[in-house]
Amino acid sequence: MPHSFNKIWIHAIWSTKERMLLINSSVENKVYQFIAEQLREQGCPVRIINGMPDHIHCLFLLSPQKSIAEVIKQIKGSSSHFINQNNIIDDKFAWQTGYAAYSVSESVVEKVYEYIKNQKSHHHKKTFQQEHEEFIKLYGFENK
């Protein structure tokens, strides 16, 4: 093949340090816009970013030149710095160390988009912990 083709959708999730409720509705758009711009600068077009005060969901295309770990590390670091340098929240801001990243088939991109878009109503029914445990089971990460 003379050309390389790469289209890998990633659904990434990460939380605030100690799951503190820091990203409230008055600041979430600034935070999400900054993260979207950072992803674009890394060659990772963004489909949607949304979340709750204690965690965030992103759906983006992975750049063929980057690993998921590189992208998430850069996004979390630059966004923490941005939030703290610009005093976007009153407290010191940090993300939790880990993250989750799942590949998304092209056939379900719209379903994942809707899931992320509806985070607020989704979390009226279940907590972040319940959601996290469901993802762990769904993707086969639970202890065997």
C-alpha positions as CSV (number, residue, x, y, z in Angstrom):
1,M,0.0,0.0,0.0
2,P,1.6,3.3,-1.0
3,H,-0.3,5.3,1.7
4,S,-1.0,4.9,5.3
5,F,-4.6,5.2,6.6
6,N,-5.3,5.7,10.3
7,K,-8.7,6.5,11.9
8,I,-8.8,5.5,15.6
9,W,-11.5,7.0,17.7
10,I,-10.7,7.2,21.4
11,H,-13.1,7.7,24.3
12,A,-11.0,9.0,27.2
13,I,-12.1,9.5,30.7
14,W,-10.2,11.0,33.7
15,S,-11.1,12.5,37.0
16,T,-10.1,15.4,39.2
17,K,-7.7,14.6,42.0
18,E,-9.5,12.7,44.8
19,R,-12.6,13.2,42.6
20,M,-13.1,16.7,44.0
21,L,-16.1,18.6,42.6
22,L,-14.0,21.3,40.9
23,I,-15.3,21.7,37.4
24,N,-18.6,23.5,37.9
25,S,-20.9,24.9,35.3
26,S,-19.4,28.4,35.5
27,V,-15.9,27.1,34.4
28,E,-16.6,23.9,32.4
29,N,-16.8,25.6,29.0
30,K,-13.4,27.3,29.5
31,V,-11.8,24.1,30.5
32,Y,-13.4,22.0,27.7
33,Q,-12.5,24.6,25.1
34,F,-8.9,24.7,26.3
35,I,-8.6,20.9,26.2
36,A,-10.2,20.8,22.7
37,E,-7.7,23.3,21.4
38,Q,-4.8,21.3,23.0
39,L,-6.1,18.1,21.4
40,R,-6.3,19.8,18.0
41,E,-2.8,21.2,18.4
42,Q,-1.6,17.6,18.9
43,G,-3.3,16.5,15.7
44,C,-6.3,14.9,17.5
45,P,-9.5,16.3,16.1
46,V,-12.2,16.4,18.8
47,R,-15.8,15.2,18.4
48,I,-17.0,16.1,21.9
49,I,-15.9,16.9,25.4
50,N,-18.3,16.9,28.4
51,G,-18.4,15.7,31.9
52,M,-19.3,16.3,35.5
53,P,-17.7,18.4,38.3
54,D,-15.4,15.4,39.1
55,H,-14.5,13.9,35.8
56,I,-14.3,14.5,32.0
57,H,-15.1,12.5,28.9
58,C,-13.4,13.2,25.5
59,L,-14.1,11.6,22.1
60,F,-11.3,12.3,19.6
61,L,-9.4,10.9,16.7
62,L,-5.9,9.8,17.7
63,S,-3.0,11.3,15.7
64,P,-1.0,8.6,13.9
65,Q,2.1,10.3,15.3
66,K,1.1,10.1,19.0
67,S,0.4,7.4,21.6
68,I,-2.7,7.7,23.8
69,A,-0.4,8.0,26.9
70,E,1.5,11.0,25.3
71,V,-1.8,12.7,24.4
72,I,-3.5,12.3,27.7
73,K,-0.3,13.3,29.7
74,Q,0.1,16.5,27.7
75,I,-3.7,17.3,27.9
76,K,-3.8,16.8,31.7
77,G,-0.6,18.7,32.3
78,S,-1.4,21.7,30.1
79,S,-5.0,22.0,31.3
80,S,-4.0,21.8,35.0
81,H,-1.4,24.5,34.4
82,F,-4.0,26.6,32.5
83,I,-6.6,26.3,35.2
84,N,-4.1,27.2,38.0
85,Q,-2.3,30.0,36.1
86,N,-5.6,31.7,35.2
87,N,-7.2,31.2,38.6
88,I,-10.2,29.6,36.9
89,I,-11.2,27.9,40.2
90,D,-10.5,29.0,43.7
91,D,-8.7,25.8,44.8
92,K,-5.5,24.3,43.6
93,F,-6.4,22.2,40.7
94,A,-5.0,18.8,39.7
95,W,-6.2,15.7,37.8
96,Q,-6.0,12.2,39.2
97,T,-3.0,10.2,38.0
98,G,-4.7,7.6,35.9
99,Y,-7.1,7.6,33.0
100,A,-9.2,5.3,30.9
101,A,-9.1,5.2,27.2
102,Y,-11.2,3.0,24.9
103,S,-11.1,2.5,21.2
104,V,-14.5,3.3,19.5
105,S,-15.7,1.6,16.4
106,E,-16.8,3.9,13.6
107,S,-20.2,2.2,13.8
108,V,-20.8,3.4,17.4
109,V,-19.2,6.9,17.3
110,E,-22.6,8.6,17.3
111,K,-23.8,6.5,20.2
112,V,-20.7,7.4,22.2
113,Y,-21.1,11.0,21.2
114,E,-24.7,11.0,22.6
115,Y,-23.6,9.2,25.7
116,I,-20.9,12.0,26.4
117,K,-23.3,14.8,25.4
118,N,-25.9,13.5,27.9
119,Q,-23.5,13.2,30.9
120,K,-25.5,15.4,33.2
121,S,-28.8,13.5,32.8
122,H,-26.9,10.2,32.7
123,H,-25.4,10.9,36.2
124,H,-28.7,11.6,37.7
125,K,-29.2,7.8,37.4
126,K,-25.7,6.6,38.4
127,T,-22.6,7.8,40.1
128,F,-19.1,8.1,38.5
129,Q,-18.1,5.1,40.5
130,Q,-20.9,3.0,39.1
131,E,-20.1,4.2,35.6
132,H,-16.4,3.4,36.1
133,E,-17.2,-0.1,37.3
134,E,-19.5,-0.7,34.3
135,F,-16.7,0.3,31.9
136,I,-14.2,-2.0,33.8
137,K,-16.6,-5.0,33.4
138,L,-17.6,-4.1,29.8
139,Y,-14.0,-4.0,28.7
140,G,-12.8,-7.0,30.7
141,F,-10.6,-5.3,33.2
142,E,-12.2,-6.7,36.3
143,N,-10.1,-8.9,38.5
144,K,-10.3,-12.5,37.4
